Amino acid sequence: MLLRKTALVGSLVAAALFASAGTATAATPADPTAASAVAPAALAAAAAANPVIVVGGLSGVAVAYQPLAARLRADGYRAYVYQLPGLGLGDIPTSARALAGYVDQVRASTGAATVDVVAHSEGGLVSRYYLKRLGGTATVGRYVSLGTPQYGTYVATIAAFLGLGSCAGVVACQQMTIGSAFLADLNAGDDTPGTVRYTTVRTLQDELVRPTGNAAVNDGATNVLIQAYCPLRVVGHLGLVLDGTAYTIVRGALVDGPVRPNCLAL
């Protein structure tokens, strides 16, 4: 019985902590294209801009992030989706080293010196570790996180409340627990190293990053709370990937523009 409960809760923790639906894996980059209604000048500017890597979260399969990538491609960006190895259940620094290799692949295939990163949930921590501990500031121009537990989340302790130990043995979940050794190391010193432009996006309705203020970072980042601009906008954790208003914030961040969310965007 305990074994069944442990397996069940392990699945629930993995699913509840930043899950998505679908099946796909990160592949060798290929130049993506898509039709767009964006003005030709804007398309030309986006095509010349950094490639954009969408980094998935814990148990987030690549196909779940294709709608976000499709928006970027429709705006003219060369967009790629990176699924965390092992669906992100393992050690975050190990995932960050794998991301470093993928960034190099994208740079090699596109000829770009730098890329921009748009990361959801755990993907934001993987990306920040790459920037801060693995020299990623030399190859990333802009960092945008969507609902990332930058300073941890109480939700990561759900298994402990059920009497099944620390996160039912899911390493990444343990590392995202408030006060973990991983987060203490990641958040020691400057939150925003290098010349990278940092933007975080969060929502009051995030059911998985609690408290929601923990999705922000310090030291000069642009931290955007959707409801500070759009009080009636309801966006959940997974909704940050699909929501039109959230996308307008991402799009603005990629051009170093002011924070002007479109509260009516679909």
C-alpha positions in Angstrom: 0.0 0.0 0.0 2.8 2.4 0.9 4.5 1.6 -2.3 1.4 2.4 -4.3 0.8 5.6 -2.4 4.4 6.7 -3.0 4.2 6.0 -6.7 0.9 7.8 -6.9 2.1 10.9 -5.0 5.3 10.9 -7.0 3.2 11.1 -10.1 1.0 13.8 -8.6 4.0 15.9 -7.5 5.6 15.7 -10.9 2.3 16.5 -12.6 1.3 19.3 -10.2 4.7 20.8 -10.2 4.7 22.3 -13.7 3.1 19.6 -15.8 2.0 19.8 -19.4 0.3 17.4 -21.8 1.5 15.9 -25.0 4.4 13.9 -26.4 7.6 15.2 -28.0 11.3 15.6 -27.3 13.9 18.2 -28.0 15.5 17.6 -31.3 18.4 18.9 -33.3 17.4 22.5 -34.2 16.0 23.2 -37.6 15.0 26.6 -38.9 11.2 27.0 -38.2 8.9 29.1 -40.3 5.3 30.2 -40.0 2.8 32.6 -41.6 2.3 35.9 -39.8 0.1 39.0 -40.0 2.9 41.2 -38.4 4.1 44.2 -40.3 7.0 43.3 -42.7 9.4 45.7 -40.9 8.7 44.0 -37.6 9.1 40.6 -39.2 12.5 41.6 -40.7 13.7 42.9 -37.3 12.6 39.7 -35.6 14.3 37.5 -38.2 17.5 39.4 -37.6 17.2 39.1 -33.8 18.5 36.4 -31.5 17.0 33.0 -31.9 14.6 32.3 -29.0 14.8 29.1 -27.0 11.6 28.2 -25.1 12.7 26.1 -22.1 10.0 23.8 -20.7 9.3 23.0 -17.0 9.1 20.0 -14.8 7.3 17.1 -16.6 6.6 19.6 -19.4 6.8 17.8 -22.8 8.0 19.8 -25.8 4.6 19.8 -27.6 3.0 21.7 -24.8 5.2 24.7 -25.6 4.7 24.6 -29.3 1.8 27.2 -29.2 4.2 29.7 -27.6 6.9 28.9 -30.1 4.3 29.3 -32.9 3.4 32.8 -31.6 7.1 33.7 -31.7 7.5 32.2 -35.2 4.5 34.1 -36.4 6.2 37.3 -35.2 9.2 36.4 -37.3 11.5 34.8 -34.6 13.6 31.7 -35.1 12.1 29.8 -32.2 13.0 26.5 -30.7 11.6 24.4 -27.9 13.8 22.6 -25.4 12.4 19.8 -23.3 14.3 19.2 -20.0 16.1 15.9 -19.9 14.2 13.3 -18.0 11.3 15.7 -18.0 13.2 17.8 -15.5 12.7 15.3 -12.6 16.4 15.1 -11.9 19.1 17.4 -10.7 18.6 21.0 -11.9 22.4 21.7 -12.4 22.6 18.6 -14.5 19.7 19.8 -16.6 21.5 23.2 -16.9 24.5 21.5 -18.4 22.4 19.8 -21.0 20.7 23.1 -21.8 24.2 24.6 -22.3 24.8 22.0 -25.0 21.5 22.8 -26.7 22.3 26.5 -26.7 25.5 25.7 -28.5 23.6 23.6 -31.1 21.2 26.5 -31.8 24.0 28.9 -32.1 25.9 26.6 -34.5 22.9 25.9 -36.7 21.9 29.6 -36.9 25.2 31.3 -36.9 24.0 33.5 -34.0 26.4 34.6 -31.4 23.7 34.9 -28.7 20.2 33.5 -28.1 17.3 34.7 -26.0 15.6 32.4 -23.5 11.9 32.3 -22.6 11.6 29.7 -19.8 8.5 28.3 -18.0 8.5 27.2 -14.4 11.5 25.0 -13.5 13.0 25.9 -16.9 13.6 29.4 -15.5 15.8 27.9 -12.7 17.6 25.7 -15.1 18.3 28.7 -17.3 19.4 30.9 -14.4 21.8 28.3 -13.2 23.2 28.1 -16.8 23.6 31.9 -16.7 25.1 32.2 -13.2 27.2 29.1 -12.8 28.0 27.8 -16.3 29.0 30.9 -18.2 25.8 31.4 -20.0 25.9 35.2 -19.7 28.2 35.1 -22.7 25.7 33.4 -25.0 22.3 34.8 -23.8 21.0 38.3 -24.5 17.6 38.2 -22.8 16.1 36.0 -20.1 12.3 35.9 -19.6 10.8 33.6 -17.0 7.1 32.6 -16.8 6.0 31.4 -13.3 9.4 30.3 -12.2 9.8 29.6 -8.4 12.9 31.7 -8.2 12.9 31.6 -4.4 11.1 28.4 -4.1 7.5 27.3 -3.5 5.5 25.8 -0.7 3.8 23.5 -3.1 7.1 21.5 -3.4 6.5 20.3 0.2 3.2 18.6 -0.6 4.6 15.0 -0.3 5.9 15.8 3.2 2.5 16.8 4.3 1.2 13.4 3.0 3.8 11.6 5.1 5.9 10.4 2.1 9.1 12.2 2.8 10.7 15.0 0.8 8.9 15.5 -2.5 8.4 11.7 -2.9 12.0 11.5 -4.0 11.7 13.9 -7.0 15.1 15.7 -6.9 14.0 18.8 -8.8 11.0 19.2 -6.5 13.3 19.0 -3.5 15.6 21.7 -5.0 12.6 23.9 -5.6 11.5 23.8 -1.9 11.8 27.1 -0.1 15.1 27.2 1.7 16.8 24.4 -0.2 20.5 24.2 -0.6 20.2 24.6 -4.3 18.2 27.8 -4.1 20.5 29.2 -1.4 23.4 28.7 -3.8 21.6 30.0 -6.9 20.3 33.1 -5.1 23.6 34.0 -3.3 25.0 37.3 -4.6 23.7 38.9 -7.7 20.4 37.6 -9.1 21.1 39.1 -12.5 24.7 38.6 -13.5 26.2 39.8 -16.7 24.7 42.1 -19.4 21.7 39.9 -19.8 18.3 41.7 -19.7 16.2 39.8 -17.1 12.4 39.8 -17.1 10.1 37.7 -14.8 6.4 37.3 -15.4 4.1 36.1 -12.6 0.3 35.9 -11.9 -1.7 36.0 -8.7 -3.6 32.9 -9.7 -0.5 30.8 -10.0 -1.6 27.6 -8.1 1.9 26.1 -8.1 4.2 29.0 -7.2 3.3 30.1 -3.7 3.8 32.7 -2.5 3.6 34.2 -6.0 6.1 36.9 -5.1 8.8 34.2 -5.1 8.6 34.2 -8.9 10.4 37.6 -9.0 14.2 38.2 -8.8 16.2 41.1 -7.5 19.1 43.3 -8.7 17.6 45.2 -11.6 15.3 42.6 -13.2 12.0 43.8 -14.7 9.4 41.9 -12.6 6.0 41.9 -14.1 2.8 41.0 -12.2 0.1 40.6 -14.8 -2.7 41.7 -12.5 -0.8 45.0 -11.7 -1.7 46.0 -15.2 -4.7 43.8 -15.9 -6.6 43.4 -12.6 -9.4 41.3 -14.2 -7.0 38.9 -16.1 -7.1 35.4 -14.7 -4.1 33.3 -15.6 -3.0 30.1 -14.0 0.5 28.5 -13.9 0.2 26.6 -17.2 -1.9 29.5 -18.6 1.2 31.6 -18.6 2.4 29.6 -21.6 -0.8 30.1 -23.6 -2.2 33.4 -22.4 -2.2 36.3 -24.9 -1.6 39.0 -22.3 1.5 37.1 -21.0 2.7 36.8 -24.6 2.5 40.5 -25.1 4.9 40.9 -22.1 7.3 38.3 -23.6 7.2 40.1 -26.9 8.0 43.4 -25.3 10.8 42.0 -23.3 12.4 40.5 -26.4 12.7 44.0 -28.0 13.7 45.7 -24.7 10.5 47.6 -24.8 8.5 49.2 -21.9 6.0 47.0 -20.0 2.7 47.5 -21.8 0.6 44.3 -21.5 -2.4 44.0 -23.8 -5.1 43.1 -21.3 -7.5 42.0 -24.1 -5.0 39.8 -26.0 -6.2 36.3 -26.9 
